[in-house]
Amino acid sequence: QELLDSFCDAVGVASAVIDLQGDILLGSRWQRICTDFHRRNSLMCKKCIESDTQLANDLKKGKRFSIYSCKNGLTDAASPIIIEDRHVANLFIGQFLLTPPDMEFFRRQAVEYGFSDKPYLDAVADVPIVPEERLPAILDFLTNFAAMIGTMGLKEIKERKTEAALRKSEQKFRDLSKALTLGLTEVYDA
C-alpha cells in the first residue's frame, strides 16, 4: 500500500491495482467524485465498471497502456501487470481531467442522477487537471511502475516456491532422521 501511495504522490493522481475480474486489490487517493458520488450511484457505478472493462480489454490486446475518457466525464489510464508472461492485473491511474471541467456537463449530470449541486460540483473542482504535455511522462511512469510491480510479484513467487521447497526438504530430513534413529534403536535393542 505504501508503494502505491508513493506512486500517487509522484504522479499526482489516484491509482489502483485491479485484477482481471474487476476486483480492486489496492487503491490509493481516489477522488471524492468517485468514492462519494459515482461509485455510490448504481447507474454511474455501472459506467465506471464499463470504463474499467474497456481499459482492461485494450490491455489484453498487448498494449503497454490504455487511456480512456469515461462516460462519467473523467479520464483514466491503465497498464498491465505481467508476471511470468501472464497478465495478472492492471495498474490504473485516474480519475483526472485533461482540460478544465465542463461544469455545465457536470451540473446536468448532478441533476440527472439526483446529486446535490454544490457538493457534487465541489468534488468536480477537486479533480486534478493533467495537461496533455505532462501525460506522456505520467504514462511512461505508469508502465514502468506496472513492470516493477510484476517484477516484485515474480520475486515473491520465487521466494515462496523456494521456502516451500526448503520446508519440504527439511521435513524429508526430519523423517529420515527419525527413521534412522528408530532403526538404530531397534538394532541396539535387539
BELVEN-V321751 format. One record per run of one state. SS is the DSSP state (@ for helix, = for strand, . for the rest). FROM is the first residue (numbers start at 1). TO is the last residue. Records with the same first field share a line. If there is no record, write none. Layout:
BEGIN
SS = FROM-TO ; FROM-TO
END
This chain:
BEGIN
. = 1-1 ; 12-14 ; 20-23 ; 29-31 ; 39-41 ; 61-65 ; 70-74 ; 84-85 ; 98-102 ; 114-116 ; 127-128 ; 130-131 ; 190-190
@ = 2-11 ; 32-38 ; 42-60 ; 103-113 ; 117-126 ; 132-189
= = 15-19 ; 24-28 ; 66-69 ; 75-83 ; 86-97 ; 129-129
END
